[in-house]
Amino acid sequence: MGRDERFRLTFLGAARTVTGSMHLLELGARSILVDCGMHQGRRNESLHRNRNLPRVATEADAVLLTHAHIDHSGILPVLVKRGFEGPIHCTSATADLCQAMLKDSARIQQSDARWLNKKHRDDDSWEQVEPLYDEEDAEKALSRFEPHGYDEEIEVLPDTRARFIDAGHVLGSASIVVDAKMNGHRRRVAFSGDIGRRRLPILRDPTPPEHADYVVMESTYGDRTHSPAEGMQDQLLDVIERTRARGGKVIIPSFALERAQEIVYSLNQLIKERRMLPIPVYVDSPLTVNLTEVFRRHHECYDAETVAFDGDHGDPFGFGLLTMVESVEESKALNRLSEPVVIISASGMCEAGRIVHHLRNSIEDPKNTIVIVGYQAQHTLGRRIVERRPQVKIFGVKRDLNAEVAVLNAFSAHADRDELLWWVGECGPQVRRFFMVHGDSDQCDALARHVAALGRQSHVPDLGQHADLDR
């Protein structure tokens, strides 16, 4: 088959792993890149993959972005730096979030590189760390963003249209439906992005795509189930109260987007309902502060419960005991506090940002609790904490893990196995094949087996694998 007749998918990222989402849809001589995410994990491997993007990615005609999380958007500045010249389509809320997130990512990379290089300056074997991109690179990528509303039809290429439908994962998150016509043949390909849970606070429930011929879907929790979303506040309350009784701190590594706002919203509800005794709460993440402002501007993404709470109680993301920390000096001062407090800080997988400093200062004290509220990819500090290893390395120094570790998976923004299978069923019987991505191998394989048990065709692609879409 010649290139002009090629109709295929190529899996350039998030194949048998959770991070680095990137898929190429080839339509003859034209192509669309869906997501361009940062690979996270082992430092050297991640740096290599994030710096060395496949040429076919940089030569794509357009990008469709499912949402703003860095593992889906974080390498867009590298893409543009390497020569990509097309538009980047996304929802309006995603565009606003990326304005803050990509520039923050650049600043974190520059700061961490300076810190590491200074720390190892006397080590002759140390290879100098260089950031993947700077704020100017981020600005160049952001200038290519074209925001759209949910369900708006976009002409991405001649004879190729796309729509964003609500994925219910984070603010502005979308599943993408691509309708393409080539050589007289029509195909509909759907990309799930990250699928949210039903009945979570703040956002509307996910909307599965209709009448798709092929579906690329995430598999983060392909064989795991979560605690009911309705019990998430009770779990959080229990952890806070038992840590308070010990006189300790509650340290919550949290993604600055969505998870932090969900926790703040839950604490707000607990306080307004007088179910929780007063305790100081600190959000130590300038990015979270900025993103929370974006949440306040996008009421169109709220579910009915959040709209009602806003009307009855005012700001869902602010209350009297809450302090938003911005300066480095204020952040350092939190480590000197001796009374019980709640500290929410980024990044969610504990790989960068201020949370690493809080963990360094809190992880060896058994009075404290580290609360894990999101997925932790393999080879990250967060995964090592979830595995409760006796010692973990923080800034290159081994630390004893003496603090309590509480995993509250009810807060997960990813659908679990049962919710994913519900989503598969709602896609309809006409789907020719489901491609399982964005999950560790065991989770992708398990979800593929569950989908096959429903009598549906499924496949788990490897990195770089092609899949011809039969016409």
Secondary structure, 3 states (H helix, E strand, C coil): CCHHHCEEEEEEECCCCCCCCEEEEEECCEEEEECCCCCCCCHHHHHHHHHCCCHHHHCCCEEECCCCCHHHHCCHHHHHHCCCCCCEEEEHHHHHHHHHHHHHHHHHHHHHHHHHHHHCCCCCCCCCCCCCCCHHHHHHHHCCEEEECCCCCEEEECCEEEEEEECCCCCCCEEEEEEEEECCEEEEEEECCCCCCCCCCCECCCCCCCCCCEEEEECCCCCCCCCCHHHHHHHHHHHHHHHHHHCCCEEEECCCCCHHHHHHHHHHHHHHCCCCCCCCEEEECHHHHHHHHHHHHCHHHECHHHHHHHHHHCCCCCCCCEEEECCHHHHHHHCCCCCCCEEEECCCCCCCCHHHHHHHHHCCCCCCEEEECCCCCCCCHHHHHHCCCCEEEECCEEEECCCEEEECHHHCCCCCHHHHHHHHHHCCCCCCEEEEECCCHHHHHHHHHHHHHCCCCEECCCCCCEEECCC
